[in-house]
Amino acid sequence: MSDWVRVARAGELAPGQCRSVDVDGAQVAVFNLDGRYFAIEDVCTHDGGQLTGGSVEGAEIICPRHGARFCIRTGAALTAPAYEAAATFPVRVEDGVIEVRDDRWD
């Protein structure tokens, strides 16, 4: 099991913003959706491109390369050309700090 990785102080990631961080070698995008934090792997499952840089509409991120949409809350692939979900990661706020960890191999 990996350790929790600091993302930012809670006030540094405003609603609608995201930040990409390295968690045990995986690029993870952490989003603030109306004060709740969610984290998905920052990789489009269609072609391996980075998701951050794409636009966010509600609770969806749109891949900037081919337009696939992913649910930020669940990682689900919502539109072609992506058919596989993006991995999700646990997020917590401890003492005002947003943290994420990779528990995919636990």
C-alpha positions as CSV (number, residue, x, y, z in Angstrom):
1,M,0.0,0.0,0.0
2,S,1.3,3.4,-0.9
3,D,1.5,6.4,1.4
4,W,-0.8,9.4,1.1
5,V,0.7,12.1,-1.2
6,R,0.1,15.7,-0.6
7,V,-1.8,17.5,-3.5
8,A,-2.4,21.0,-2.1
9,R,-3.9,22.9,0.8
10,A,-7.7,22.7,0.4
11,G,-8.0,26.4,-0.3
12,E,-5.4,26.2,-3.1
13,L,-7.7,24.0,-5.3
14,A,-10.8,26.1,-6.1
15,P,-14.1,24.5,-7.3
16,G,-13.7,23.6,-11.0
17,Q,-10.0,23.3,-10.8
18,C,-7.7,20.3,-11.1
19,R,-4.1,19.5,-10.4
20,S,-2.0,16.6,-11.7
21,V,0.4,14.9,-9.3
22,D,2.7,11.9,-9.4
23,V,1.5,9.1,-7.1
24,D,4.0,6.1,-7.0
25,G,4.7,6.6,-10.7
26,A,1.1,7.2,-11.8
27,Q,0.0,10.6,-13.0
28,V,-3.2,11.4,-11.1
29,A,-5.6,14.3,-11.8
30,V,-7.3,15.6,-8.6
31,F,-10.5,17.7,-9.1
32,N,-12.5,20.0,-6.9
33,L,-16.2,19.5,-7.8
34,D,-18.2,21.9,-5.7
35,G,-16.0,21.4,-2.6
36,R,-15.7,17.6,-3.0
37,Y,-12.4,16.1,-4.2
38,F,-12.1,13.3,-6.7
39,A,-9.0,11.7,-8.4
40,I,-8.7,9.7,-11.6
41,E,-5.6,8.6,-13.5
42,D,-4.5,11.4,-15.8
43,V,-4.5,9.1,-18.9
44,C,-7.1,8.6,-21.6
45,T,-7.8,4.9,-21.9
46,H,-8.3,5.3,-25.7
47,D,-4.8,6.3,-26.6
48,G,-2.8,7.0,-23.4
49,G,-2.9,10.8,-23.8
50,Q,-3.1,13.1,-20.9
51,L,-6.6,14.1,-19.8
52,T,-5.7,17.3,-18.0
53,G,-5.6,20.1,-20.5
54,G,-9.1,19.0,-21.7
55,S,-12.1,21.0,-20.7
56,V,-14.3,20.2,-17.6
57,E,-18.1,20.2,-18.1
58,G,-19.9,19.5,-14.8
59,A,-18.5,16.3,-13.5
60,E,-16.9,15.2,-16.9
61,I,-13.5,15.8,-18.3
62,I,-13.2,15.8,-22.1
63,C,-10.0,14.4,-23.5
64,P,-8.2,17.1,-25.5
65,R,-7.0,14.7,-28.2
66,H,-10.1,12.9,-29.5
67,G,-13.0,14.1,-27.3
68,A,-13.7,11.1,-25.2
69,R,-15.5,12.0,-22.0
70,F,-14.8,10.5,-18.6
71,C,-16.8,10.8,-15.3
72,I,-14.6,12.6,-12.8
73,R,-16.5,11.0,-9.9
74,T,-16.2,7.3,-11.1
75,G,-13.6,7.3,-13.9
76,A,-16.3,5.7,-16.2
77,A,-15.7,6.2,-20.0
78,L,-18.9,8.0,-21.2
79,T,-18.3,8.3,-24.9
80,A,-16.3,6.8,-27.7
81,P,-13.5,6.5,-28.7
82,A,-12.8,5.5,-25.0
83,Y,-14.5,2.3,-23.8
84,E,-12.5,1.5,-20.6
85,A,-12.8,3.4,-17.4
86,A,-9.9,5.5,-16.0
87,A,-8.6,4.3,-12.7
88,T,-9.8,6.1,-9.6
89,F,-7.9,6.9,-6.4
90,P,-8.9,7.6,-2.8
91,V,-8.8,11.2,-1.7
92,R,-8.9,12.7,1.8
93,V,-8.5,16.0,3.5
94,E,-6.4,15.8,6.6
95,D,-5.7,19.0,8.6
96,G,-6.7,21.1,5.6
97,V,-4.5,19.3,3.2
98,I,-5.8,17.3,0.2
99,E,-4.1,13.9,-0.1
100,V,-4.4,11.1,-2.6
101,R,-2.9,7.6,-2.7
102,D,-2.6,4.6,-5.1
103,D,-4.3,1.6,-3.7
104,R,-4.8,-0.3,-7.0
105,W,-2.4,-3.0,-5.9
106,D,-3.6,-3.5,-2.3
